[in-house]
Amino acid sequence: MADLSVEDKLPPFYKPLKSRAPMDALFETAAFDYSPKTSRAFLAAMRAALDFQGRRAPVLKALYRAEKFSPASVKTERDVAKIPFLFVAALKERDLTTLPYSQIALELKSSGTSGQRSRMQLDKGSLMRVRRMAWKVFEGLGLTDLERAHDYICFTYDPEVAKDLGTAWTDKLLTGFTKKGEIFYTFRWSKEKKDFYFDIDGAVEALKRFEAAGSLVRLVGFPAFALKLTEEFKKRYGRYPRLNKESSVVTGGGWKTLADEALDKQVYRRILADNLGVPVANVRDLFGMVEHGVPYVDCRLGNFHIPNYGRVIARHPGTLEPLGFGETGLLQFITPYLASYPSLSVLSSDFGLVRPKCACGLPGPVLEIKGRAGVTKLKGCAISASTML
């Protein structure tokens, strides 16, 4: 069965990939080392992935033919903008798996309870690369720690039950980026209701227990639930928790149907940091798409950094022409890690822009998300989760 149990059979993601083929070699470069050497590694990996899938995926064969595109033409960074893209809706509406299902090691889905569900099918090689990529991104941002145990409160689905949900896989992966202490998953399964529920009582008890122990704590998952937990803690104990100062938060998934309650990210970071008693630099956010796989994670200043493992292009919503730095458009996401699904280049339903650099000093561009395009929302994990609040 292509579910999360495959993780237990793979080598640790903090160990280098053994292969030095172009698609693997890229992920042994530093995540935020933007240099001629890493650019060459990205372009070589991109050509290899485009060629591999272009010879196997019917949808890409037809697309390349229609666009008169050849993978060999991607020789410079300027050529990246010429890579044909698929609209994200196509990946939600069709099964476009490139390889035989017998070669699929893991299948991930969004958890939308109605409407369109995203899916991603990963062969072993693609899975090894995306795990390694995530580790290198978090390592590059100073968010890994294999020496000291961290206790976790995860605002997501228990991976023992939600065996193929993208958010469950992501949070299971994130808990491995530090030495593991206790892990509490707040979205529990009710056998009676045959559905998940937000175990606020268990979450408050876990937070109180971790506070009393003075342990390092990391909160992971949907931002609205992290804030809800601190407010519930105050309601019950008359004060906010005071965690170990080196504790941290990595939110992800957005606010979705709770948009009316959503806070500006920088305001949210300050409030949650104050509520937990940790520095605001320790509150980070993560943006990602199950169809794309590259994690875009906040630096200490709260800006999403684009790692060297992908490229992001803002396109004019009317003409689809590439836009320059600071111009808002539909976001195209490009990455070469996939051999099993044709989402090497995806035009999303997200509006945003790319800035050339960040004041934090980390090299490379940053991504700013402005919101969703269109009237009909594409449903996913956060929308399903928000019904539990």
C-alpha positions in Angstrom: 0.0 0.0 0.0 1.5 3.4 -1.1 1.0 5.2 2.3 3.1 6.8 5.0 4.3 3.5 6.4 6.9 3.5 3.6 8.8 6.2 5.5 9.9 3.6 8.1 11.7 1.6 5.4 13.8 4.5 3.9 17.2 5.7 5.0 17.3 8.9 7.1 16.8 12.0 5.1 19.7 13.7 6.9 22.1 11.3 5.1 23.3 12.3 1.6 21.7 10.7 -1.4 24.1 8.0 -2.9 23.4 8.7 -6.5 25.2 11.5 -8.3 22.9 11.6 -11.3 21.8 15.2 -12.1 18.3 14.8 -10.5 19.9 13.7 -7.3 23.1 15.8 -7.3 21.1 19.0 -7.1 19.8 18.1 -3.6 23.3 17.7 -2.3 23.9 21.4 -2.9 23.2 23.9 -0.1 19.5 25.1 -0.2 20.4 28.8 -0.3 23.7 28.8 -2.1 22.8 30.8 -5.2 25.9 30.6 -7.4 26.9 29.7 -11.0 27.7 26.1 -9.7 24.2 25.6 -8.1 22.6 27.2 -11.1 24.3 24.7 -13.4 23.2 21.9 -11.1 19.6 23.1 -11.2 19.5 23.4 -15.0 21.1 19.9 -15.4 18.5 18.4 -13.1 15.7 20.2 -14.9 16.8 19.0 -18.3 17.1 15.4 -17.0 13.6 15.5 -15.3 12.0 17.1 -18.4 13.6 14.6 -20.7 12.7 11.6 -18.5 9.0 12.6 -18.2 8.8 14.0 -21.7 9.5 10.5 -23.0 7.0 8.8 -20.7 4.1 11.1 -19.7 1.5 11.4 -22.5 0.3 14.8 -21.3 3.9 16.2 -21.4 4.6 14.6 -24.8 1.6 16.4 -26.2 2.4 19.6 -24.5 6.0 19.7 -25.7 4.9 19.0 -29.2 2.3 21.7 -29.1 4.7 24.2 -27.7 7.6 23.1 -29.9 9.6 22.6 -26.7 12.8 20.5 -26.2 14.2 19.8 -22.7 17.7 20.3 -24.2 16.8 23.9 -24.8 16.9 24.7 -21.0 20.6 25.9 -20.9 20.3 29.2 -19.0 18.2 30.6 -16.2 16.4 32.7 -18.8 15.3 29.5 -20.5 13.4 28.4 -17.4 10.6 30.7 -18.2 10.1 28.9 -21.5 9.3 25.6 -19.8 5.6 24.7 -20.6 3.4 24.4 -17.6 0.3 22.5 -16.6 -2.6 24.3 -14.8 -2.9 23.0 -11.3 -6.6 22.2 -11.9 -5.5 19.5 -14.5 -3.6 17.7 -11.7 -6.7 17.7 -9.6 -9.0 16.5 -12.3 -6.9 13.7 -13.9 -4.7 10.8 -12.9 -1.5 11.8 -14.7 0.9 9.4 -13.1 4.0 8.9 -15.3 5.2 5.5 -14.0 3.4 2.2 -13.5 1.5 2.1 -10.2 3.7 -0.8 -9.1 6.6 1.7 -8.9 4.7 4.1 -6.7 6.0 4.2 -3.1 3.7 6.9 -1.7 0.5 8.5 -2.8 -0.5 11.8 -1.1 -3.8 13.6 -1.3 -5.3 16.7 0.1 -8.2 16.3 2.5 -10.9 18.4 0.9 -14.2 16.7 1.9 -15.9 17.8 -1.3 -14.9 19.3 -4.7 -11.4 18.7 -6.1 -8.8 16.7 -4.3 -5.2 17.0 -5.2 -3.0 13.9 -5.4 0.7 13.3 -5.8 2.2 9.9 -6.6 5.9 9.4 -5.7 8.2 6.6 -6.8 11.1 5.8 -4.4 13.6 8.1 -6.1 11.2 11.1 -6.1 10.3 10.4 -2.4 14.0 10.3 -1.4 14.7 13.6 -3.2 11.7 15.5 -1.7 12.6 14.3 1.8 16.2 15.3 1.3 15.2 18.6 -0.1 13.0 19.4 2.9 15.8 18.5 5.3 18.3 20.7 3.4 15.8 23.7 3.4 15.2 23.4 7.2 18.9 22.9 7.8 19.7 26.0 5.8 17.3 28.0 7.9 18.7 26.7 11.2 15.5 24.7 12.0 17.1 21.3 12.5 18.5 19.8 15.8 19.4 16.1 16.0 21.2 16.6 19.4 18.3 17.8 21.6 14.9 16.2 22.0 11.9 18.4 21.1 8.3 17.7 22.2 5.7 18.3 19.5 2.1 19.5 19.3 1.0 18.9 15.7 -2.1 20.6 14.5 -2.8 18.0 11.8 -4.2 14.6 11.3 -2.7 11.6 13.2 -0.6 9.9 10.5 -1.5 6.5 11.8 -5.0 7.1 10.6 -4.6 9.6 7.8 -2.2 7.5 5.9 -2.2 9.4 2.6 -2.9 13.0 3.5 -0.3 15.5 2.4 -0.4 17.4 5.7 0.0 14.3 7.8 3.0 13.3 5.7 4.5 16.8 6.0 4.1 17.0 9.8 5.4 13.5 10.2 8.5 14.5 8.2 8.9 17.8 10.2 8.9 15.9 13.5 12.0 14.1 12.3 14.0 17.3 11.8 14.9 17.3 15.5 15.5 14.5 18.0 12.1 13.4 18.9 10.5 13.7 22.3 6.7 13.2 22.8 4.5 13.9 19.8 0.9 14.9 20.3 -1.4 15.0 17.2 -4.4 17.2 17.9 -6.7 15.9 15.1 -7.9 12.6 16.6 -10.1 10.0 15.0 -13.5 9.4 16.5 -14.6 5.8 15.9 -18.1 6.7 16.9 -18.4 9.6 14.4 -16.0 8.1 11.9 -14.4 11.5 11.5 -11.6 13.6 12.9 -12.1 16.1 15.7 -9.8 18.7 17.3 -8.8 17.3 20.7 -8.4 20.7 22.5 -8.5 19.1 25.9 -5.6 16.8 25.1 -3.7 19.6 23.4 -4.0 21.9 26.5 -2.9 19.1 28.8 0.1 18.4 26.5 1.1 22.1 26.5 0.8 22.3 30.3 2.9 19.1 30.6 5.6 20.4 28.3 5.7 23.8 30.0 6.1 22.2 33.4 9.0 20.0 32.1 10.8 23.0 30.6 11.4 20.9 27.5 12.0 22.2 24.0 8.7 22.4 22.2 7.8 22.8 18.6 4.3 23.6 17.4 3.5 22.4 13.9 0.5 22.9 11.6 -2.4 25.1 10.8 -2.0 28.6 12.3 -5.6 29.1 13.5 -5.3 26.1 15.8 -2.0 27.2 17.4 -3.6 30.5 18.3 -6.8 28.8 19.5 -4.7 26.5 21.8 -2.9 29.4 23.6 -6.3 31.2 24.1 -7.8 28.1 25.5 -4.8 27.6 27.8 -5.3 31.1 29.2 -9.1 30.6 29.6 -8.4 27.5 31.8 -5.3 28.7 33.7 -5.7 32.4 33.8 -2.5 33.0 32.0 -0.6 32.1 28.8 1.9 29.3 28.8 5.6 30.1 29.2 7.6 27.7 27.1 11.4 27.1 27.0 12.7 30.2 25.2 14.3 28.0 22.5 11.0 26.5 21.6 9.6 27.2 18.2 6.6 27.2 15.8 6.3 26.1 12.2 2.8 26.9 10.9 1.6 25.8 7.5 -1.6 25.4 5.5 -3.0 28.9 5.8 -6.4 30.1 7.1 -8.5 29.1 4.1 -12.2 29.3 5.2 -11.2 31.2 8.3 -10.0 34.1 6.2 -12.3 36.5 8.1 -10.3 35.6 11.2 -6.9 35.7 9.6 -4.3 38.0 10.9 -1.5 39.7 9.0 1.4 37.3 9.2 3.8 39.6 11.0 1.0 40.5 13.6 0.2 36.9 14.0 3.9 36.0 14.7 4.2 38.7 17.4 0.9 37.6 19.1 1.7 33.9 19.1 5.3 34.5 20.2 4.0 36.6 23.1 1.4 34.0 24.0 4.0 31.3 24.2 6.9 33.3 25.7 9.3 32.7 22.8 11.2 35.2 20.5 9.2 36.2 17.4 12.1 35.0 15.3 11.2 31.4 16.4 7.7 31.6 14.9 8.0 30.5 11.2 5.5 29.8 8.5 5.6 27.3 5.6 4.0 27.5 2.2 3.7 24.5 0.0 1.5 22.7 -2.5 1.0 18.9 -2.6 1.3 19.2 -6.4 4.7 20.9 -6.2 6.5 19.6 -3.1 9.1 22.4 -2.6 8.8 23.9 0.9 9.0 27.7 1.1 9.8 28.5 4.7 10.1 31.8 6.6 13.5 33.2 7.7 13.8 34.9 11.0 12.2 38.0 9.6 9.1 36.1 8.4 9.8 36.0 4.7 9.4 32.9 2.5 12.7 32.0 0.9 12.9 30.3 -2.4 15.5 27.4 -2.2 17.8 26.6 -5.1 15.7 23.5 -5.7 12.9 25.3 -7.5 12.1 28.4 -9.4 9.0 30.7 -9.0 7.7 32.9 -11.8 4.8 35.4 -11.5 2.8 35.6 -14.7 0.3 38.2 -15.9 -3.2 36.7 -15.3 -4.4 37.9 -18.7 -1.5 37.3 -21.1 0.5 34.8 -19.0 3.7 36.7 -19.8 6.4 36.5 -17.2 6.5 39.5 -14.8 9.5 41.1 -13.2 10.5 41.3 -9.5 7.8 43.0 -7.3 5.0 42.5 -9.9 2.0 40.5 -8.7 0.6 37.7 -10.9 -0.3 34.0 -11.1 2.5 31.9 -9.6 4.2 29.3 -11.7 6.2 26.7 -9.6 9.0 24.7 -11.2 11.1 21.9 -9.7 13.1 18.9 -11.1 12.8 16.3 -8.3 9.8 14.4 -9.8 10.1 11.3 -12.0 6.6 9.9 -11.3 4.2 12.8 -11.7 4.2 15.5 -14.5 4.1 18.5 -12.2 7.6 19.7 -13.0 6.1 23.0 -14.0 2.7 24.1 -12.6 0.7 27.3 -13.0 -1.1 27.6 -9.6 -4.3 29.4 -8.6 -2.3 31.6 -6.2 -1.5 35.3 -6.7 1.9 36.5 -5.5 5.2 38.1 -6.4 8.9 37.4 -6.1 11.4 39.8 -4.6 15.1 39.7 -5.4 16.4 39.5 -1.8 15.7 39.7 1.9 17.1 41.9 4.6 17.9 38.8 6.7 21.1 38.3 4.6 20.3 34.8 3.3 21.0 34.7 -0.4 18.4 34.3 -3.1 14.9 35.6 -3.8 11.8 35.5 -1.6 8.2 34.7 -2.3 5.2 36.7 -1.2 1.8 35.1 -1.4 -1.1 37.5 -2.0 -4.1 35.1 -2.1 -6.1 32.9 -4.3 -7.4 33.8 -7.8 -10.9 33.1 -9.0 -14.3 32.8 -7.3 -14.5 29.1 -6.8 -12.0 27.9 -4.1 -9.9 24.8 -4.7 -10.5 22.8 -1.6 -7.8 21.3 0.5 -6.5 20.2 3.9 -6.9 23.5 5.7 -10.5 23.9 4.6 -11.4 20.5 5.9 -9.5 21.2 9.1 -11.2 24.6 9.7 -14.6 22.9 10.1 -13.3 21.5 13.5 -12.8 25.0 15.0 
